[in-house]
Amino acid sequence: MRDATKTLIAEFLGTFALTFIGAGAVCTSASGGGAGLLGVAIAHGTVLAVMISALGHISGGHFNPAVTLGLLTAQRFDSRKALPYIAAQLAGAVLAAYLLTLALPEEVWRQAQLGSAQVSQGISVVQATTLEAILTFFLVIAVFGTAVDPKGSWQIVGGFGIGTVLIFDILVGGPWTGAAMNPARAFGPALVSGTWANHVVYWVGPILGGVLAGALYGVFLGGRR
């Protein structure tokens, strides 16, 4: 029981940090500070890299329901732990979003809709879902290759390899969908700010991408345990 609690706390903290720093960077950028899209991408990538490096040995460093479901698809994760993990991730994201409303000036976070992921008017919901799925696919493949596969490079570059994916994914997808790649990261700010437009994109796309990555790696690339 104690170990189970530790893993859930780690998932809560990791997702909290990703959401607080990631959404906070979006708010800062929207207010005229930061370094625009590149700054937002670096903020997301580095916080994920650091938190995986700090907490990955405790919980595996999922911090994302799409990662949890991808590992479950590949039979690399205990199905009994999946719902508690996802609940901890969602709770961490919601608390992070709420605390951002206390830490930042109201006009700043309201202007940025609390860093909520949003679909650009230039693309359709189907296009946005497809983009989120592909970007998340890259992320989850990186998780398998660096942190899950025993032949991978966890001890050397695990967290920073995964974090780097967020940087290049956000540089491509950020202007179109916000490049959430994470239902929890999308859910927390959406719930607290009430920004629900096209929110289904941020569940269907990342989960589809994560499950496809898990199926591919589990069957063809890494093999099941």
TORPA-4810 file (N, C-alpha, C, O; in nm, 3 decimals):
<nodes>
NODE_1_0.082_-0.121_0.000_0.000_0.000_0.000_0.086_0.126_0.000_0.056_0.224_-0.069_M
NODE_2_0.195_0.122_0.079_0.282_0.238_0.086_0.346_0.267_-0.048_0.353_0.382_-0.089_R
NODE_3_0.393_0.162_-0.119_0.453_0.181_-0.250_0.351_0.234_-0.349_0.384_0.319_-0.433_D
NODE_4_0.227_0.185_-0.341_0.122_0.233_-0.432_0.095_0.380_-0.409_0.076_0.455_-0.505_A
NODE_5_0.095_0.422_-0.285_0.073_0.564_-0.254_0.186_0.649_-0.308_0.163_0.757_-0.363_T
NODE_6_0.309_0.600_-0.294_0.425_0.673_-0.344_0.416_0.694_-0.495_0.447_0.802_-0.545_K
NODE_7_0.374_0.590_-0.568_0.366_0.603_-0.713_0.260_0.705_-0.753_0.280_0.782_-0.848_T
NODE_8_0.148_0.707_-0.682_0.041_0.802_-0.715_0.083_0.945_-0.682_0.051_1.039_-0.755_L
NODE_9_0.154_0.962_-0.572_0.205_1.096_-0.538_0.302_1.143_-0.645_0.299_1.260_-0.685_I
NODE_10_0.388_1.053_-0.692_0.483_1.089_-0.797_0.411_1.129_-0.925_0.449_1.227_-0.990_A
NODE_11_0.308_1.055_-0.962_0.232_1.089_-1.083_0.160_1.222_-1.065_0.153_1.303_-1.158_E
NODE_12_0.106_1.245_-0.946_0.041_1.372_-0.916_0.139_1.488_-0.929_0.109_1.588_-0.995_F
NODE_13_0.255_1.475_-0.868_0.354_1.582_-0.869_0.408_1.608_-1.009_0.424_1.723_-1.050_L
NODE_14_0.437_1.502_-1.081_0.492_1.519_-1.215_0.394_1.590_-1.308_0.433_1.679_-1.383_G
NODE_15_0.266_1.550_-1.302_0.166_1.614_-1.387_0.137_1.756_-1.340_0.111_1.845_-1.421_T
NODE_16_0.141_1.776_-1.209_0.126_1.911_-1.154_0.233_2.004_-1.212_0.202_2.113_-1.260_F
NODE_17_0.358_1.960_-1.207_0.468_2.043_-1.256_0.454_2.071_-1.405_0.473_2.185_-1.449_A
NODE_18_0.422_1.968_-1.483_0.407_1.985_-1.627_0.299_2.087_-1.659_0.316_2.172_-1.746_L
NODE_19_0.187_2.079_-1.588_0.075_2.169_-1.615_0.104_2.310_-1.564_0.077_2.408_-1.634_T
NODE_20_0.159_2.320_-1.445_0.186_2.453_-1.389_0.288_2.528_-1.474_0.266_2.645_-1.508_F
NODE_21_0.397_2.463_-1.508_0.501_2.529_-1.587_0.457_2.547_-1.731_0.478_2.653_-1.790_I
NODE_22_0.397_2.443_-1.789_0.355_2.452_-1.929_0.247_2.555_-1.952_0.261_2.642_-2.038_G
NODE_23_0.139_2.546_-1.875_0.031_2.644_-1.890_0.078_2.783_-1.847_0.038_2.883_-1.906_A
NODE_24_0.163_2.788_-1.745_0.217_2.916_-1.702_0.300_2.982_-1.809_0.295_3.104_-1.825_G
NODE_25_0.376_2.902_-1.883_0.456_2.958_-1.992_0.367_3.014_-2.102_0.399_3.117_-2.161_A
NODE_26_0.256_2.947_-2.130_0.162_2.997_-2.231_0.104_3.131_-2.185_0.094_3.225_-2.265_V
NODE_27_0.067_3.140_-2.058_0.013_3.266_-2.005_0.116_3.379_-2.014_0.084_3.491_-2.053_C
NODE_28_0.239_3.348_-1.977_0.346_3.447_-1.982_0.370_3.495_-2.125_0.386_3.614_-2.150_T
NODE_29_0.372_3.400_-2.217_0.394_3.434_-2.358_0.281_3.520_-2.412_0.305_3.616_-2.485_S
NODE_30_0.157_3.485_-2.375_0.041_3.560_-2.424_0.039_3.703_-2.371_-0.020_3.792_-2.432_A
NODE_31_0.103_3.724_-2.256_0.104_3.858_-2.196_0.217_3.944_-2.250_0.233_4.059_-2.210_S
NODE_32_0.297_3.887_-2.341_0.406_3.963_-2.401_0.541_3.931_-2.343_0.642_3.986_-2.387_G
NODE_33_0.546_3.841_-2.245_0.674_3.800_-2.188_0.721_3.669_-2.247_0.664_3.621_-2.346_G
NODE_34_0.823_3.611_-2.188_0.872_3.483_-2.237_0.937_3.494_-2.373_0.983_3.601_-2.412_G
NODE_35_0.940_3.382_-2.443_1.007_3.379_-2.574_0.917_3.319_-2.680_0.964_3.249_-2.770_A
NODE_36_0.787_3.345_-2.670_0.695_3.298_-2.772_0.685_3.148_-2.778_0.702_3.080_-2.678_G
NODE_37_0.658_3.097_-2.898_0.638_2.954_-2.918_0.760_2.873_-2.874_0.745_2.768_-2.811_L
NODE_38_0.879_2.921_-2.907_0.999_2.848_-2.868_1.010_2.840_-2.716_1.044_2.735_-2.662_L
NODE_39_0.982_2.949_-2.649_0.988_2.948_-2.503_0.887_2.852_-2.442_0.919_2.780_-2.347_G
NODE_40_0.766_2.849_-2.497_0.664_2.757_-2.449_0.709_2.612_-2.471_0.692_2.528_-2.383_V
NODE_41_0.767_2.585_-2.587_0.814_2.449_-2.617_0.926_2.407_-2.521_0.926_2.296_-2.470_A
NODE_42_1.019_2.496_-2.498_1.131_2.464_-2.409_1.082_2.445_-2.266_1.130_2.356_-2.195_I
NODE_43_0.987_2.528_-2.223_0.934_2.514_-2.087_0.869_2.377_-2.068_0.895_2.310_-1.968_A
NODE_44_0.786_2.336_-2.162_0.722_2.204_-2.153_0.826_2.092_-2.156_0.821_2.000_-2.075_H
NODE_45_0.919_2.101_-2.250_1.017_1.994_-2.265_1.108_1.979_-2.147_1.137_1.868_-2.104_G
NODE_46_1.155_2.090_-2.093_1.250_2.080_-1.983_1.183_2.038_-1.853_1.240_1.960_-1.776_T
NODE_47_1.061_2.088_-1.827_0.996_2.045_-1.703_0.964_1.897_-1.708_0.978_1.828_-1.607_V
NODE_48_0.921_1.846_-1.824_0.895_1.703_-1.833_1.023_1.623_-1.815_1.024_1.522_-1.745_L
NODE_49_1.131_1.668_-1.878_1.258_1.598_-1.866_1.305_1.592_-1.721_1.348_1.486_-1.674_A
NODE_50_1.296_1.702_-1.652_1.343_1.707_-1.514_1.255_1.622_-1.423_1.308_1.550_-1.338_V
NODE_51_1.124_1.628_-1.439_1.036_1.553_-1.352_1.045_1.403_-1.377_1.035_1.324_-1.283_M
NODE_52_1.064_1.362_-1.502_1.085_1.220_-1.529_1.216_1.174_-1.466_1.223_1.066_-1.407_I
NODE_53_1.319_1.256_-1.478_1.447_1.220_-1.418_1.437_1.214_-1.265_1.502_1.131_-1.202_S
NODE_54_1.356_1.302_-1.206_1.344_1.307_-1.061_1.251_1.200_-1.004_1.277_1.148_-0.896_A
NODE_55_1.143_1.167_-1.076_1.040_1.080_-1.020_1.016_0.952_-1.098_0.939_0.866_-1.056_L
NODE_56_1.083_0.939_-1.213_1.059_0.821_-1.296_1.090_0.690_-1.227_1.024_0.590_-1.253_G
NODE_57_1.187_0.689_-1.139_1.223_0.564_-1.071_1.119_0.524_-0.967_1.121_0.412_-0.917_H
NODE_58_1.028_0.615_-0.935_0.923_0.585_-0.837_0.797_0.531_-0.905_0.742_0.429_-0.865_I
NODE_59_0.752_0.602_-1.011_0.624_0.565_-1.073_0.636_0.525_-1.219_0.539_0.479_-1.279_S
NODE_60_0.754_0.543_-1.277_0.769_0.523_-1.420_0.761_0.653_-1.497_0.794_0.657_-1.615_G
NODE_61_0.716_0.760_-1.430_0.714_0.891_-1.493_0.618_0.903_-1.610_0.656_0.955_-1.715_G
NODE_62_0.495_0.855_-1.594_0.397_0.866_-1.703_0.352_1.011_-1.720_0.375_1.072_-1.825_H
NODE_63_0.289_1.067_-1.616_0.242_1.205_-1.612_0.146_1.237_-1.727_0.132_1.353_-1.766_F
NODE_64_0.082_1.136_-1.781_0.002_1.153_-1.902_-0.086_1.029_-1.922_-0.032_0.919_-1.935_N
NODE_65_-0.219_1.043_-1.924_-0.304_0.925_-1.947_-0.274_0.853_-2.078_-0.290_0.731_-2.086_P
NODE_66_-0.229_0.926_-2.180_-0.197_0.862_-2.307_-0.078_0.769_-2.294_-0.073_0.664_-2.358_A
NODE_67_0.019_0.806_-2.211_0.133_0.718_-2.185_0.089_0.596_-2.107_0.128_0.484_-2.140_V
NODE_68_0.009_0.617_-2.004_-0.040_0.505_-1.924_-0.116_0.405_-2.011_-0.095_0.284_-1.999_T
NODE_69_-0.203_0.454_-2.098_-0.282_0.365_-2.183_-0.196_0.301_-2.291_-0.223_0.188_-2.333_L
NODE_70_-0.094_0.371_-2.338_-0.002_0.311_-2.433_0.074_0.194_-2.372_0.089_0.090_-2.436_G
NODE_71_0.122_0.212_-2.249_0.192_0.104_-2.179_0.097_-0.012_-2.150_0.136_-0.129_-2.157_L
NODE_72_-0.027_0.020_-2.118_-0.126_-0.083_-2.092_-0.152_-0.164_-2.219_-0.164_-0.287_-2.213_L
NODE_73_-0.160_-0.098_-2.332_-0.182_-0.166_-2.460_-0.069_-0.263_-2.491_-0.093_-0.371_-2.544_T
NODE_74_0.053_-0.224_-2.459_0.170_-0.308_-2.486_0.193_-0.412_-2.377_0.292_-0.485_-2.381_A
NODE_75_0.102_-0.419_-2.281_0.115_-0.511_-2.169_0.243_-0.488_-2.089_0.307_-0.581_-2.042_Q
NODE_76_0.278_-0.361_-2.077_0.394_-0.320_-1.996_0.351_-0.249_-1.868_0.433_-0.186_-1.801_R
NODE_77_0.222_-0.260_-1.834_0.171_-0.191_-1.716_0.054_-0.269_-1.659_-0.028_-0.323_-1.734_F
NODE_78_0.046_-0.275_-1.527_-0.059_-0.348_-1.458_-0.193_-0.276_-1.476_-0.206_-0.160_-1.438_D
NODE_79_-0.290_-0.344_-1.533_-0.420_-0.282_-1.561_-0.488_-0.233_-1.435_-0.568_-0.139_-1.441_S
NODE_80_-0.460_-0.293_-1.319_-0.522_-0.251_-1.193_-0.473_-0.113_-1.149_-0.539_-0.046_-1.069_R
NODE_81_-0.360_-0.071_-1.200_-0.305_0.059_-1.162_-0.345_0.171_-1.256_-0.323_0.288_-1.225_K
NODE_82_-0.404_0.138_-1.370_-0.428_0.238_-1.474_-0.521_0.350_-1.428_-0.488_0.467_-1.442_A
NODE_83_-0.636_0.315_-1.374_-0.731_0.418_-1.332_-0.677_0.504_-1.218_-0.693_0.626_-1.223_L
NODE_84_-0.615_0.446_-1.115_-0.555_0.531_-1.012_-0.448_0.625_-1.067_-0.440_0.741_-1.025_P
NODE_85_-0.367_0.577_-1.161_-0.265_0.663_-1.222_-0.332_0.781_-1.294_-0.291_0.896_-1.276_Y
NODE_86_-0.433_0.751_-1.374_-0.499_0.857_-1.451_-0.568_0.956_-1.359_-0.566_1.076_-1.384_I
NODE_87_-0.628_0.905_-1.252_-0.693_0.994_-1.155_-0.591_1.087_-1.090_-0.618_1.205_-1.072_A
NODE_88_-0.475_1.033_-1.054_-0.370_1.116_-0.994_-0.320_1.221_-1.092_-0.294_1.335_-1.054_A
NODE_89_-0.306_1.183_-1.218_-0.260_1.277_-1.320_-0.361_1.391_-1.339_-0.322_1.507_-1.347_Q
NODE_90_-0.489_1.357_-1.346_-0.592_1.459_-1.364_-0.598_1.552_-1.243_-0.612_1.673_-1.257_L
NODE_91_-0.586_1.494_-1.125_-0.590_1.575_-1.003_-0.473_1.672_-0.998_-0.490_1.788_-0.960_A
NODE_92_-0.354_1.626_-1.035_-0.237_1.713_-1.037_-0.253_1.828_-1.134_-0.215_1.941_-1.105_G
NODE_93_-0.311_1.798_-1.251_-0.330_1.903_-1.351_-0.433_2.006_-1.306_-0.415_2.125_-1.329_A
NODE_94_-0.540_1.960_-1.241_-0.643_2.053_-1.195_-0.589_2.144_-1.085_-0.613_2.265_-1.088_V
NODE_95_-0.517_2.088_-0.989_-0.462_2.172_-0.883_-0.362_2.272_-0.939_-0.360_2.388_-0.897_L
NODE_96_-0.280_2.229_-1.034_-0.183_2.321_-1.094_-0.254_2.438_-1.162_-0.213_2.553_-1.147_A
NODE_97_-0.360_2.407_-1.236_-0.434_2.512_-1.304_-0.498_2.608_-1.204_-0.496_2.730_-1.222_A
NODE_98_-0.553_2.552_-1.099_-0.615_2.637_-0.998_-0.513_2.729_-0.931_-0.538_2.848_-0.913_Y
NODE_99_-0.397_2.675_-0.896_-0.295_2.756_-0.831_-0.240_2.863_-0.924_-0.195_2.968_-0.878_L
NODE_100_-0.242_2.838_-1.055_-0.201_2.941_-1.149_-0.293_3.062_-1.142_-0.248_3.176_-1.158_L
NODE_101_-0.422_3.038_-1.117_-0.515_3.152_-1.106_-0.486_3.236_-0.983_-0.522_3.353_-0.977_T
NODE_102_-0.422_3.176_-0.883_-0.385_3.249_-0.762_-0.249_3.316_-0.776_-0.224_3.420_-0.716_L
NODE_103_-0.162_3.255_-0.856_-0.024_3.304_-0.866_-0.007_3.412_-0.972_0.084_3.494_-0.961_A
NODE_104_-0.091_3.414_-1.074_-0.077_3.509_-1.184_-0.187_3.615_-1.177_-0.295_3.588_-1.125_L
NODE_105_-0.161_3.735_-1.229_-0.266_3.835_-1.237_-0.385_3.782_-1.317_-0.366_3.714_-1.418_P
NODE_106_-0.505_3.814_-1.273_-0.623_3.759_-1.338_-0.630_3.796_-1.486_-0.668_3.713_-1.569_E
NODE_107_-0.593_3.920_-1.520_-0.601_3.960_-1.661_-0.505_3.880_-1.748_-0.530_3.860_-1.867_E
NODE_108_-0.394_3.834_-1.689_-0.296_3.756_-1.764_-0.350_3.617_-1.795_-0.350_3.575_-1.911_V
NODE_109_-0.395_3.546_-1.692_-0.440_3.409_-1.719_-0.572_3.405_-1.794_-0.598_3.310_-1.868_W
NODE_110_-0.656_3.506_-1.775_-0.782_3.508_-1.851_-0.756_3.536_-1.999_-0.822_3.479_-2.086_R
NODE_111_-0.662_3.624_-2.026_-0.628_3.653_-2.166_-0.581_3.528_-2.238_-0.612_3.507_-2.355_Q
NODE_112_-0.505_3.444_-2.169_-0.452_3.321_-2.229_-0.542_3.202_-2.204_-0.507_3.090_-2.240_A
NODE_113_-0.660_3.225_-2.144_-0.751_3.116_-2.107_-0.676_3.008_-2.029_-0.696_2.888_-2.049_Q
NODE_114_-0.591_3.056_-1.940_-0.515_2.973_-1.847_-0.426_2.870_-1.918_-0.400_2.761_-1.866_L
NODE_115_-0.380_2.906_-2.036_-0.293_2.815_-2.109_-0.363_2.693_-2.165_-0.299_2.592_-2.194_G
NODE_116_-0.494_2.702_-2.180_-0.571_2.589_-2.234_-0.532_2.562_-2.378_-0.507_2.655_-2.455_S
NODE_117_-0.528_2.435_-2.415_-0.503_2.398_-2.554_-0.626_2.433_-2.637_-0.739_2.408_-2.595_A
NODE_118_-0.604_2.491_-2.752_-0.715_2.536_-2.836_-0.687_2.502_-2.982_-0.573_2.507_-3.028_Q
NODE_119_-0.794_2.468_-3.054_-0.783_2.436_-3.195_-0.788_2.564_-3.276_-0.880_2.645_-3.258_V
NODE_120_-0.690_2.584_-3.364_-0.687_2.702_-3.449_-0.806_2.703_-3.544_-0.855_2.598_-3.585_S
NODE_121_-0.851_2.821_-3.579_-0.960_2.834_-3.675_-0.920_2.785_-3.814_-1.006_2.765_-3.900_Q
NODE_122_-0.791_2.767_-3.837_-0.745_2.725_-3.969_-0.757_2.578_-3.998_-0.735_2.537_-4.112_G
NODE_123_-0.791_2.495_-3.898_-0.800_2.351_-3.922_-0.929_2.296_-3.863_-0.990_2.357_-3.775_I
NODE_124_-0.970_2.180_-3.913_-1.092_2.116_-3.867_-1.065_2.032_-3.743_-0.950_2.007_-3.707_S
NODE_125_-1.172_1.988_-3.678_-1.159_1.901_-3.562_-1.090_1.770_-3.601_-1.008_1.718_-3.525_V
NODE_126_-1.123_1.717_-3.717_-1.060_1.592_-3.762_-0.910_1.613_-3.783_-0.830_1.529_-3.743_V
NODE_127_-0.874_1.723_-3.846_-0.732_1.752_-3.866_-0.661_1.770_-3.731_-0.550_1.721_-3.712_Q
NODE_128_-0.725_1.840_-3.640_-0.664_1.863_-3.509_-0.646_1.732_-3.433_-0.543_1.710_-3.369_A
NODE_129_-0.746_1.645_-3.441_-0.737_1.514_-3.373_-0.625_1.431_-3.434_-0.551_1.364_-3.362_T
NODE_130_-0.615_1.435_-3.565_-0.508_1.361_-3.634_-0.371_1.413_-3.593_-0.280_1.335_-3.568_T
NODE_131_-0.357_1.544_-3.586_-0.229_1.604_-3.548_-0.193_1.567_-3.405_-0.079_1.529_-3.378_L
NODE_132_-0.288_1.575_-3.313_-0.262_1.537_-3.174_-0.223_1.389_-3.164_-0.136_1.352_-3.086_E
NODE_133_-0.289_1.306_-3.243_-0.257_1.162_-3.241_-0.115_1.136_-3.288_-0.043_1.057_-3.227_A
NODE_134_-0.074_1.201_-3.396_0.061_1.180_-3.450_0.167_1.233_-3.354_0.267_1.166_-3.329_I
NODE_135_0.144_1.352_-3.301_0.241_1.409_-3.208_0.255_1.322_-3.082_0.366_1.302_-3.032_L
NODE_136_0.143_1.272_-3.033_0.148_1.185_-2.914_0.212_1.052_-2.946_0.280_0.994_-2.861_T
NODE_137_0.191_1.004_-3.066_0.257_0.880_-3.109_0.409_0.893_-3.095_0.474_0.802_-3.042_F
NODE_138_0.464_1.004_-3.142_0.609_1.027_-3.128_0.650_1.026_-2.981_0.752_0.967_-2.944_F
NODE_139_0.570_1.092_-2.898_0.602_1.101_-2.755_0.604_0.963_-2.691_0.698_0.930_-2.618_L
NODE_140_0.503_0.882_-2.716_0.493_0.752_-2.651_0.597_0.654_-2.706_0.649_0.570_-2.632_V
NODE_141_0.628_0.664_-2.834_0.737_0.582_-2.889_0.868_0.616_-2.818_0.947_0.527_-2.788_I
NODE_142_0.890_0.744_-2.791_1.012_0.784_-2.719_1.013_0.727_-2.577_1.118_0.687_-2.527_A
NODE_143_0.896_0.725_-2.513_0.888_0.666_-2.379_0.928_0.520_-2.383_1.007_0.475_-2.300_V
NODE_144_0.876_0.446_-2.479_0.911_0.305_-2.489_1.060_0.287_-2.516_1.127_0.206_-2.451_F
NODE_145_1.111_0.361_-2.612_1.249_0.341_-2.654_1.354_0.382_-2.553_1.462_0.324_-2.549_G
NODE_146_1.323_0.483_-2.470_1.424_0.533_-2.377_1.401_0.489_-2.233_1.496_0.473_-2.158_T
NODE_147_1.275_0.470_-2.195_1.246_0.447_-2.053_1.188_0.311_-2.021_1.198_0.266_-1.907_A
NODE_148_1.127_0.245_-2.118_1.057_0.119_-2.090_1.136_-0.002_-2.137_1.155_-0.097_-2.061_V
NODE_149_1.181_0.001_-2.259_1.255_-0.112_-2.315_1.386_-0.132_-2.237_1.464_-0.037_-2.225_D
NODE_150_1.410_-0.252_-2.185_1.534_-0.274_-2.109_1.660_-0.253_-2.193_1.769_-0.234_-2.137_P
NODE_151_1.646_-0.256_-2.324_1.760_-0.230_-2.411_1.774_-0.081_-2.444_1.866_-0.041_-2.515_K
NODE_152_1.681_-0.002_-2.392_1.683_0.141_-2.420_1.785_0.215_-2.337_1.878_0.154_-2.282_G
NODE_153_1.769_0.347_-2.328_1.874_0.431_-2.269_1.825_0.507_-2.147_1.861_0.624_-2.129_S
NODE_154_1.744_0.444_-2.062_1.688_0.512_-1.945_1.796_0.577_-1.858_1.784_0.694_-1.821_W
NODE_155_1.900_0.504_-1.826_2.001_0.554_-1.734_2.080_0.671_-1.791_2.144_0.745_-1.717_Q
NODE_156_2.075_0.688_-1.922_2.158_0.791_-1.984_2.077_0.915_-2.023_2.107_1.026_-1.980_I
NODE_157_1.973_0.896_-2.106_1.902_1.012_-2.160_1.751_1.000_-2.147_1.679_1.080_-2.208_V
NODE_158_1.701_0.905_-2.071_1.558_0.879_-2.067_1.470_1.002_-2.058_1.395_1.032_-2.151_G
NODE_159_1.479_1.074_-1.946_1.393_1.190_-1.927_1.415_1.298_-2.030_1.319_1.358_-2.078_G
NODE_160_1.539_1.325_-2.063_1.567_1.434_-2.155_1.535_1.396_-2.299_1.503_1.484_-2.380_F
NODE_161_1.543_1.268_-2.332_1.499_1.224_-2.465_1.350_1.245_-2.482_1.305_1.291_-2.586_G
NODE_162_1.274_1.211_-2.379_1.128_1.226_-2.384_1.092_1.374_-2.384_1.005_1.417_-2.460_I
NODE_163_1.157_1.452_-2.301_1.129_1.595_-2.296_1.156_1.664_-2.428_1.085_1.758_-2.465_G
NODE_164_1.258_1.619_-2.499_1.290_1.680_-2.628_1.178_1.662_-2.728_1.156_1.748_-2.814_T
NODE_165_1.105_1.551_-2.718_0.992_1.529_-2.808_0.888_1.640_-2.791_0.832_1.688_-2.889_V
NODE_166_0.864_1.681_-2.667_0.769_1.790_-2.646_0.814_1.917_-2.717_0.732_1.990_-2.771_L
NODE_167_0.944_1.942_-2.717_0.993_2.065_-2.780_0.964_2.062_-2.929_0.906_2.158_-2.982_I
NODE_168_1.002_1.955_-2.999_0.981_1.959_-3.144_0.834_1.940_-3.181_0.790_1.990_-3.284_F
NODE_169_0.758_1.868_-3.098_0.615_1.853_-3.125_0.542_1.987_-3.111_0.457_2.021_-3.193_D
NODE_170_0.576_2.063_-3.006_0.509_2.193_-2.985_0.548_2.292_-3.093_0.465_2.374_-3.134_I
NODE_171_0.671_2.287_-3.140_0.712_2.377_-3.248_0.632_2.352_-3.375_0.608_2.445_-3.453_L
NODE_172_0.589_2.227_-3.396_0.507_2.195_-3.514_0.359_2.216_-3.486_0.290_2.282_-3.563_V
NODE_173_0.311_2.160_-3.376_0.167_2.159_-3.352_0.113_2.271_-3.267_-0.008_2.294_-3.264_G
NODE_174_0.201_2.342_-3.197_0.155_2.446_-3.107_0.061_2.548_-3.170_-0.043_2.579_-3.111_G
NODE_175_0.094_2.602_-3.287_0.006_2.703_-3.345_-0.129_2.649_-3.390_-0.223_2.726_-3.410_P
NODE_176_-0.140_2.518_-3.407_-0.263_2.459_-3.461_-0.355_2.400_-3.354_-0.477_2.417_-3.360_W
NODE_177_-0.297_2.331_-3.259_-0.379_2.265_-3.155_-0.332_2.296_-3.014_-0.397_2.257_-2.917_T
NODE_178_-0.220_2.365_-3.001_-0.157_2.380_-2.871_-0.065_2.265_-2.838_0.012_2.272_-2.742_G
NODE_179_-0.072_2.159_-2.920_0.014_2.041_-2.901_0.012_1.992_-2.756_0.116_1.985_-2.691_A
NODE_180_-0.107_1.961_-2.708_-0.119_1.914_-2.569_-0.057_1.777_-2.551_0.023_1.755_-2.459_A
NODE_181_-0.093_1.683_-2.638_-0.040_1.546_-2.635_-0.067_1.478_-2.501_-0.001_1.380_-2.466_M
NODE_182_-0.163_1.530_-2.427_-0.181_1.485_-2.289_-0.319_1.527_-2.240_-0.343_1.646_-2.217_N
NODE_183_-0.412_1.431_-2.224_-0.546_1.468_-2.178_-0.547_1.541_-2.044_-0.630_1.629_-2.023_P
NODE_184_-0.455_1.506_-1.954_-0.451_1.572_-1.824_-0.406_1.717_-1.838_-0.465_1.806_-1.777_A
NODE_185_-0.302_1.740_-1.916_-0.251_1.877_-1.938_-0.360_1.964_-2.000_-0.369_2.083_-1.971_R
NODE_186_-0.444_1.905_-2.086_-0.553_1.980_-2.147_-0.669_1.998_-2.049_-0.733_2.103_-2.046_A
NODE_187_-0.696_1.896_-1.969_-0.814_1.896_-1.882_-0.805_1.996_-1.769_-0.902_2.068_-1.742_F
NODE_188_-0.691_2.003_-1.701_-0.679_2.092_-1.585_-0.712_2.236_-1.617_-0.803_2.292_-1.555_G
NODE_189_-0.642_2.300_-1.712_-0.674_2.438_-1.747_-0.815_2.455_-1.804_-0.879_2.557_-1.780_P
NODE_190_-0.863_2.356_-1.879_-0.998_2.365_-1.935_-1.103_2.369_-1.825_-1.197_2.448_-1.830_A
NODE_191_-1.086_2.283_-1.725_-1.182_2.277_-1.615_-1.184_2.407_-1.535_-1.290_2.462_-1.507_L
NODE_192_-1.066_2.455_-1.500_-1.058_2.573_-1.414_-1.100_2.700_-1.487_-1.160_2.789_-1.428_V
NODE_193_-1.067_2.710_-1.617_-1.100_2.831_-1.693_-1.233_2.822_-1.765_-1.284_2.923_-1.813_S
NODE_194_-1.290_2.702_-1.774_-1.415_2.683_-1.846_-1.399_2.687_-1.996_-1.493_2.721_-2.068_G
NODE_195_-1.280_2.652_-2.046_-1.250_2.654_-2.190_-1.268_2.513_-2.246_-1.175_2.432_-2.243_T
NODE_196_-1.388_2.483_-2.298_-1.419_2.347_-2.341_-1.430_2.330_-2.491_-1.459_2.220_-2.538_W
NODE_197_-1.410_2.434_-2.569_-1.426_2.424_-2.714_-1.337_2.315_-2.772_-1.215_2.316_-2.752_A
NODE_198_-1.397_2.223_-2.845_-1.324_2.114_-2.912_-1.241_2.030_-2.816_-1.139_1.973_-2.855_N
NODE_199_-1.284_2.023_-2.690_-1.202_1.953_-2.590_-1.186_1.804_-2.622_-1.089_1.742_-2.580_H
NODE_200_-1.281_1.748_-2.695_-1.274_1.606_-2.728_-1.146_1.574_-2.805_-1.094_1.462_-2.797_V
NODE_201_-1.095_1.671_-2.879_-0.971_1.653_-2.956_-0.858_1.608_-2.865_-0.774_1.526_-2.903_V
NODE_202_-0.855_1.662_-2.743_-0.742_1.641_-2.652_-0.755_1.513_-2.570_-0.669_1.481_-2.488_Y
NODE_203_-0.863_1.441_-2.592_-0.876_1.306_-2.537_-0.860_1.203_-2.648_-0.780_1.110_-2.636_W
NODE_204_-0.936_1.219_-2.754_-0.935_1.119_-2.861_-0.799_1.113_-2.930_-0.744_1.005_-2.950_V
NODE_205_-0.743_1.229_-2.966_-0.616_1.231_-3.038_-0.502_1.169_-2.959_-0.440_1.074_-3.007_G
NODE_206_-0.472_1.220_-2.838_-0.361_1.162_-2.762_-0.380_1.016_-2.724_-0.285_0.938_-2.729_P
NODE_207_-0.501_0.977_-2.687_-0.524_0.837_-2.651_-0.504_0.748_-2.773_-0.444_0.641_-2.762_I
NODE_208_-0.555_0.790_-2.888_-0.535_0.713_-3.010_-0.387_0.700_-3.042_-0.340_0.591_-3.073_L
NODE_209_-0.314_0.811_-3.034_-0.170_0.806_-3.062_-0.095_0.719_-2.964_-0.004_0.645_-3.003_G
NODE_210_-0.130_0.728_-2.836_-0.064_0.647_-2.734_-0.090_0.499_-2.750_0.000_0.416_-2.737_G
NODE_211_-0.216_0.465_-2.779_-0.252_0.324_-2.797_-0.185_0.266_-2.922_-0.137_0.152_-2.919_V
NODE_212_-0.181_0.343_-3.030_-0.114_0.296_-3.152_0.035_0.274_-3.129_0.092_0.176_-3.176_L
NODE_213_0.098_0.365_-3.056_0.240_0.349_-3.025_0.262_0.226_-2.939_0.357_0.151_-2.962_A
NODE_214_0.174_0.204_-2.841_0.187_0.086_-2.756_0.169_-0.042_-2.834_0.242_-0.139_-2.811_G
NODE_215_0.072_-0.044_-2.926_0.050_-0.163_-3.006_0.168_-0.192_-3.098_0.212_-0.306_-3.111_A
NODE_216_0.220_-0.087_-3.160_0.334_-0.105_-3.252_0.457_-0.152_-3.177_0.523_-0.247_-3.219_L
NODE_217_0.489_-0.085_-3.066_0.610_-0.122_-2.993_0.593_-0.258_-2.927_0.686_-0.339_-2.925_Y
NODE_218_0.474_-0.282_-2.874_0.452_-0.407_-2.804_0.458_-0.528_-2.895_0.507_-0.633_-2.854_G
NODE_219_0.409_-0.515_-3.017_0.401_-0.630_-3.107_0.523_-0.641_-3.198_0.575_-0.751_-3.217_V
NODE_220_0.568_-0.530_-3.252_0.670_-0.536_-3.357_0.810_-0.490_-3.314_0.909_-0.551_-3.353_F
NODE_221_0.820_-0.386_-3.237_0.951_-0.327_-3.211_1.019_-0.381_-3.087_1.136_-0.417_-3.090_L
NODE_222_0.944_-0.386_-2.977_1.006_-0.431_-2.853_0.965_-0.568_-2.807_1.036_-0.633_-2.730_G
NODE_223_0.851_-0.614_-2.854_0.801_-0.743_-2.809_0.743_-0.731_-2.669_0.784_-0.646_-2.590_G
NODE_224_0.648_-0.816_-2.638_0.587_-0.815_-2.507_0.667_-0.896_-2.409_0.739_-0.988_-2.447_R
NODE_225_0.653_-0.860_-2.281_0.727_-0.931_-2.177_0.675_-1.074_-2.164_0.724_-1.151_-2.082_R
</nodes>
